[in-house]
Amino acid sequence: MQPVHPPWRDIGEALEEDRQAIMLADRLAFTECWIGEHFTAVTEPISSPLMFCATLVHRTRQIRFGCGVLALPAQHPVVVASQAALFDHLSGGRFLMGVGPGTLSSDVEVFGVDDIVCRSKMMAESLDIILRLWTDKAPFEFDGEFFPFSLQDLSRHRFGVGALVKPLQKPHPPVALSLTAPGSFSAGVCGERGFIPVSANFIHSRHVASHWTTYREGCERAGRRPDPAVWRIARSIFVSDDESLASDRVADPQGVFAWYYEYLLSGFRRRGAVFLVKESDEVADEAITPVGIAESLVIAGTPDRVLDRLIAFREEVGDFGTLLDVAHDWQDPVLGKRSMQLLAEEVMPRFRRHCQAIRRPI
């Protein structure tokens, strides 16, 4: 859930829809949800995933809450570490720590971190600090390039002053990195450091398999056993009782999927990243349309049709552990809820059995 809503929607209504989607996911036994963080877009209005998820802790029973992702260059690591540790306690240890450098153009502009190399270095330094704050004892002194700080005034150590709250999960909550670019550098970092790789939904399937290759190479460098069970892959999925309805919804130029990809495509064109959604590099950028992307990337149809496409997708990209169903604006709440129900009850039990039957031992 980025989430992405049309900017003319009432913010309160859109946020309540997002909350209802997660509560429904919990009832349908979805195992986890990942919530995006953006500061300067009413299209993606959740500026604090932790605050948003805190409203759902007592409205859900088992689903785990992931940040997908916290943009670390935008905040001081001490703030992130302390607030995330607090949420880990409030959620009873249901927290997953997704982090990234941030990519929304207006966010990186407002924080003055528009250079991607610089943002990546800031993210790495921030994450190192956060993990140290979670696992080490005070006093702290960090002479970093971007976030130098010290925490050494322990004159009231007996009263707990000068120490940060540690997370409930030990040694710390699971850490995840988002993966977009082919052969993503972050995938190698995940393999080296034991982090969770999460492949984005808005890239073509031809790029997804490269994430596993880079992750496996990172594992090998660190002497780790690469386990596909930790790999999360996100896809846009729409399941319907009616095949024609599903096709029409995906192909509707005024529909929710066309809007979603029009929004993303505008950013990709500015960044020279249209290749991420193309079936082939031979296709001209000018030929790419929102509806064309939707018809190529959205896994849509009846339960049988969606199952077939998921099996074909897995054959293309390889084994993975968790399928993330991207939360799109419902547009029609009845259809949005029905899609989640059909995916959970009609598609996933059969897809899971298929994967288990053909899975080879590691």
C-alpha angles and dihedrals in degrees: 000000000000080000113230118189130163106268092235092065119104106261094221092052092047093050091048089052089053091050092049090051092055094046089051090048089054092052090049091053097250102165102217145002128210119206125199127227122220128157107190109039128081085197088067099029104173105105093169119035090184093056091045093049092046088067088060103045093093094035093061135055112202114356116116121229120228130182106229086209141339108203099227098192089063096061140040111260092231089060092048094046095049097044094044091049089051091052091048088060094043091052095047092245096312093127128122116190110219115179138178144159094259124246109195104120097221092047094053089046096051092048093044095237102118095139108093094205090053092046091051091052090048091051093050093048093046093050092050089053093048093051091047092050089051097049108027131067126241143291097079131186121172120181097190132158095245109015110034112171144144133213106187107126099111096156088123096039090133088064095047095252112148096031131100127226109259120222120262092236114075132259083359141304116291111276122221134187126203117236125206116140119075109267088010113210087219090062089062090049089053090054094047096046103032096250126149115259114218116189115209122244098223096068124088116261090243088072098045098074090059089065091064092048092053092043091052091050090052091051091051092051090054096042092247126142109243108232117190089202090080094053116104120197122189123210135172106245132181119181121189139172087231122060093200092051091052092050093047092049093052093045096045107116088205094044133108096261095049089049091050094052093041087057093048094041091057088059094043091054091053091050097042090242103124088118088076092074101034123108089215137011086232090071113095117241090233090060093060114103132178092244091047091053091048093051090049101043108028113089100216141160141070118333091265092049093047091048091053092049093048090051090050090047091052091049088054100046102027134235120337136168110226133029113209115207108211115232109231126183104282095223085179108035093200092057093041094053093042091054091054091047094049092047092051099041107028107026111030099053090056094041090050092051090049092052093047092049095055100032113122121216114262 
